Amino acid sequence: MRSNEPTYTARIAPPLQMYLLYQLAIVVYAVLAAPRLLVAMVRHGKYRGTLAERWGRLPAKIDPGTSTSIWLHGVSVGEVMAARALVPVLRDRYPGHPLYLSTTTETGRQVAEGVEGLDGVFYFPFDLSGTVQRVLDQVRPMLVVTVDTELWPNLLRHCRIRGIRTVLVNGRISDRSYPRYRLVRWFFRHVLQALDLACMQSEASARRLIAIGALADRVEVTGNLKFDALEPPTGLLRFGADGMQRTFRLLEGRAVVVAASTHPGEEPYALDAFEQVAARDPSAVLVLAPRHPERADEVMTLVVGRGHPAVRRTELPFDRELRARVIVLDTVGELASLYELATVVFLGGSLVPHGGHNVLEPAVRARPVVFGPHMHNFAEIADLFLASRAALQITEPTALGPTLLRLLEDPVERASLGAAAQALVTSHRGATDRCLTLIEGLIPPTRSADPAVVMRFPT
């Protein structure tokens, strides 16, 4: 059992010069990146209205009053969804302590705004000493929980100085990032040793974290929170009354291919594959969902240029038959509901060396999933699904069309893949309870567990 008092020693306090060099590197990067960020701000409207919070000027409503708070951080949509699993149990065990969630991306912020049980949402500050201190002064956390491999040296340093407990949950060290961390191990060993607790997704990630400097007695394997954060399918579409639900009801009996979270360079392959499908089944529909909705114009231009009748999701006709063959998803937060309509799902980010995306949301809805060779950001989950015969992996983009055709023409294989995927998700729940037990070893709960809250995500 861990002591409830900090046990830091001088050996984990890195020289101040290291942090000065780190902050200098941030400033240099900001100067070099400024032109690109300015273009994104002007052309796509990104980052507008976010800079004040990123510099530590948070809204006045982020105010814990006379209490201390709990601060969760998830960089983007996937991490926010994982953090969602912790919200009800932390709310239940630590009543009276406001619960805040920070994000880095605008899409993550939009999703976070819809998470029930939070007392406030804000953008994560730049990891500069003065900015971090300003945020800590306002948020006044007793506990900071970061999701996945979010290791911010100045945040951890100032939490250590103030005696604020810090926990990494859903931690992972990917094949790609591990060599980079090893190159700067001389610095990160000090950063990591400021962590009170690291809850890792797997044994491999735990070993890697220890190898780059984490204290072994503070590293635990708890599993993947994203299995718990998945809401069970309801069979009901969660769309507004703007035509989406009615449109897809009219598609009953038609094949729907969802190309999810695609990146530049993948949409042409998805269209190639869909053209092969449509040659066999002219009634088939493709839902093309770029990872970043601001690319919708670019994707629409590509689709129309290939001669396909297309419509943006926000321009779907109300209560009329869909005449387009391709729907371009230009909204945030609806992809999970769209999986309920899919006949087969292609998971983007995997035909180009981006690293893939999370297979769990289509899996919990028992949908057959196909992904490409580049799944290094989700290697452990991808391997698990492949070993369980719960997904298909293609080795080259040209195999996408034939693979989709085979699945669309074989309902038995589709059902088998979908059932195996759903069963795998169900069997791997439980990381939330394991993380909470360890957190309670650092900060004793102020209320006994409510069984109804603990069982919200079935194991």
N, C-alpha and C positions, 0 to 999 in steps of 0.2 A: 504493500500500500504506500502511495506517495504521501509525503508530508504536505500539510496545508500551508506551510511557510516556504518562501523562496529559498533555494539552496545554492544560489549563484556564488561562484568563486572568482578570484581575480584572473584565473587562467582562461575564462571565457570572455573577458573584456578585450576586444581587439584594439590595437593602437588607434588613436584618434585620426592619425594620418590616413589610415585605410578608408575611413568614412569621408574624409575630405577629398580623397582621390575619387571615391565612388560618386560623390555629389558633383565633382567637376565633370565626370563622365556623363552624368545626366544632363548637365548644362550644355556640354558640347553636342550631345545627341539632339537636344531640343533645338539648338541653332541650326544644325544640319537638316533636321526634319521640318523646320518651320515652313519652307516654301511648299512642300508637299501638303502639309496640313492646311495651309492657307488656301491652296487650290481646292482641297476637299471641302473646306468651309464655304467657299464661294460657289463651287459647282454643285455640290450635293447638300449643302446646308448642315454638314456634320460639325459637331463641336460647338455650334452656336448656343449660347446660353448655359454652357457647362463649365466654362473656364473659372468662374468665381468659386464654384465648389471644388474644382480641382486644385485651386490655390488655397483651399482651407476655409473659404467663406461659406459656411453651411447655412441653410435656411433656419430661421429662428425657431421653427417647430421642432428641430432636433435639440431637445432640451429635456434631460432626465430629471430635472428638478432637484430635489434633495437626495435622490437615490443615485445609485450607479447603474450603468446599463450593460447590455451585452451587444457587441458589435460583430456582425457576420460580414464577410466579404467574399463575393463571387465575381470573377472578372467579366463573364458574359453569360449568355443564355444557359448553356449547359451547366455552368457552376451555380447559377442562381437556382436552377431546377434541383440540383443536388442539395443545396442549402435549405430548400423548402422542406425537406424531410425533417430537419432539425427544429424548425420553427415551433410546431405545436408542442413538442416534448420540452423544449427549453422554456416556453411560455408556461407550461404546466408545472415544471419543477422549480422555476425561479420567478414566481409572481412578484409583482412590485418593481421589477427591474425592466425598464423599457428595452425593446428589442429593435435594433437598427440593422439595415442591410445596405452595404455599399457595392457599387458595380463600377466597371471601367468603361464598358461600351454603352452606346445609346440603346441598342436592342436589349441588352441585359437590363438596363434601367426600366424599359417598358414592361418587360416581363416581371421584374421585381415589384413594380407598382401594383400588380395584380395578386401578389402573394398575401394571403390572409394571415393576420396575427402580428404583422409588423407595426411598429410605432413610427417608422420613418425610413425613407430611402434617400441616399445621396451618392454622388460620384466620389470614387476613391481619390484621395489627394495625391498630388505629386510627392514622391518619396524623398522630399527634402526636409532637413531637420526642422526648420522653422514652421513649415507647412504642417508637418505631422504633429508637432507640439500644439499648434493652434487647434487642430481637429480633436486631439485627445483632451484638451482643456474643455471643449464644448460637449463632446460625446460622453466623457467621464466613464469609460468602460471599466468594469471589473474583470471582463473576459473578452478577448479578441479571438475570433474563430475565422480562419481563412480556408477556402475550399480549393482543392487540388494543389498544385505546386506554386502557391502564391507566397513567395519568400521575399519580403521587403525589408532590407537591412535597417533603415532608419526607423521604421515602424517598430520592428522587434527590439531595436536598441532602446528606444524611449519607453516602450512598455516595460522592459526589464528595469530601467532606472526607476520607474514609478511603481513597480511591484504589481503590474497588471499581468494576469495570466494570459498566455498565448497558446493556442492550439491549432495545429494543422489537421484538417480532416479530408478524407478522400484523397490523400496524398498519392502521387505517382511520379516516378522518374522514368521517362520514356527512353527507348533505345537511342533516339536522336539527341535528347537533351543531356543524357548521362555523360558523354565525353566532354561536353561544354562545361558542365559543373565541375568535372574533375580538373579542368584547366585552371579554374579559379578556386580550387579547394582551400588554398592558403587563406582566402578571405571567408569563404562560406562556412568553414568549420566553426568560425567564431559566430557567424550569424545563426547557424543551425543550433548551436549549443545554448542560444538564448530561448529556444522553444521549450515550453514546459511539457508538451506532448505532441507527438506526431502519429496520427491514425492513418495508416497506409492501406491502399487497396489490396496489395499482394505481398507475398514474401519477397519476390524479386525487387519490388520498389523499396521495401523496407531495408533490404541488404544494401541497395545502392545509396539510400539516404545515409545510412551509417558509414558507408565507405567514403562519403564526401564530408563527413565530420559530425553527424548527429550523435548524441549520446545514446548508446544502445538501450539503456534502461528507460528511455523516454520514447521509444519507438514501438508501436504496436500494430499488428495486422488486424484490421476490423472489417475489411471488405469494402464494397462500392456502394456509397449512399444513393447512387442513381437508381439502383434496383428498388430502393424503398420509396424514392421520390416519385416514382411513376404512379399516376392515378389509374386505377383499374378502369378498363373501357366500360362505358355506359351504354353504348349502342345508340346514343343520341348525339346529333351534331350540335356543336356549340357555336353557332354563327349568329350574327345579327340578322335582322329582318330586311336584308338588302339583296336578296336574290340567291345567295349561296346555297342555303339549305334546299330551297325549291329546285334550283338548277340541278343539284346532284341527285335529288330524288328522281328527276326525269332521266337520269343516267342508269337507273337500275337495269341490270341485265347487260350493260355494256362493259367492256374491259377498260379499266382505269389504271394507267401506268403512272406512278408518282416518281419523278426524278427529284430527290430531296437534297437540299443544301449543296447545290452544285457551285463550282468555282469556274473562273475563266478558263476556257479550253475544254471544259467537259460538256457544255451544252451542244456543240456540234456532234459529239459522239452519242449523246442522248437522242438527238434528232435522227441521226443515222439509224439507231436501233428502233426508234418509233416508226420510221418509214418502213422498215422491214415488217413490223407488227401490222401496220395499217394496210400493207399490201395483202395480207392474209385476212385482216378484219377491218374493213373500212369504217366501222362504227366505233373503233377504239378511240380513247381520249388520253392525251398526255397532260399531266399537271407538272409544270416545270417550276421548281421552287429554288431560285438562286439563294445562296447562303446569305448574301447581303441584299436586302430589298431595294437599295438604291441602284442596283444594277438592272432593275426591271426594264428600263428604256432600252438599254443595250441588248438585253435578251429578246425583247419584243422585236427589235430591228432584225436580229438574226433569224428569228422564227418566220417573220413575214417575208424576209428575203429568200427563205427556202420554199416559199409558196404555200405555207400552211395558214388556213384561217385561224386567227388567234385573238384572244381577249385577255386583258388584265383582270385579275380577281376583283379589283375595286370597280371595274366597269361591267361586271356581269349583268345581263339583263334580268329584270325582276319578273318572275312568274311567266317566263317565256322559254321556249325550247332553245337549248344551246346549239348554235350552229357552228361554233368554233371547234376545231379539233385539238387545239392546244390552249391551255389556260396557264398564264404566267402569274405566279403567286407574288404579289407585291405588298403583302402585309406581314406583321409580326405576330406570332402566338397562335396561328391557326393550323400550322403544319401537323401537329399531333392529331387534331380532329380529322384532318384530311386522310390520315392513315386508315381511319375506319372505313373509308370509301375505296381504298386501293385494292386492286386485284394483285398487283405485284409492286415492289418498291426497289428502286435503285438508289443506293446511298452514295451521295456525292463526296467530293474531297478525296476520292480513292482512285480515280483514273489519272489524276495529276498528283505530283508528290507533295500534297498538302498534309496528308496524314490521316484522312478519313474523318468520319463523324460517328456519333453514338448510335448504335443499332437498337437500343433498348425500347425507344418509343414505338417503332413499328412492331417490335417483337411482342410487347405486352398486348398488342391488338391481334396477335396471331397472324401477322402478315409475312409472306415469304420475302426475304431480303436478299439482294444481290449487291456485292461491293467489289471494287477493284483491288489491285495489288498493293496500293499505298495506304495501309491502315496502321502505320507505326505509332500514331498518337493514341490508338485504342487497341494496341497489339494484344493485350491480355484478354480483353473482352472478345475480340475477333477470333483469337485462337480457341477460346472457350466455346463460341458458337459453332465454329467449324468442327471441333472435336465432337460436339453433340449433334452434328448434322442438323443444325438449326439455322443455317444460312449458307449461301453459295458465294464463292470467290472466283472471279475471273482473272486471268493473268495478263490480258491485253484488251484494249478498248474494243477491238473488232469482234470480240466474243460476246459483247453485251446484247446485241440483237438476237443471235441464235439462242442465248440463254433465256431471254425474256420470252421468246417465241415458244420455247420448250415448256416453260412454266405455264404460260397462258393456255397451252393446248393439253396440259396434263393436270387436271384438278386434284388428282391423288397426290402428286408430288407437292403441289402448292399447299394442300392441307397438312401434309406430313411436316413440311418445313415450318409452317406457321404454328402448329401444335407443339413441336419441339422447342421453338423459340419462346412461346408463352410459358411452357413448363419450366424452362431454364430460368426465366426471370423470377418465377414464383419460388423456386428452390434456393435462390441466392439472396433473398431478403434477410434483413436482420442487422445490417451495419449500423443503423441508427441507434438501436439499443446498446450495441457494443460501445459506440462512441460516447453515448450519454453516461454509461457506467464509469468510463474512464474520466470523463469531465467531472463527474460527481466526486471522484477521488481527489480532484484539485480544489473544487469549490463545493462544499456540502450543499445539497438542495435545501430550499426553505419550505418545501411542501412535499409530502409523499406522493408517489405517482398515482395518477388517475388511470385505472385500467383501460378506460374507453379511449384515452389519448395514446397510450402505449400500443394498443391494438389497431390504431388507425391504419397502419400499413402492415398487412398480415404477413407473417413469415411462413 
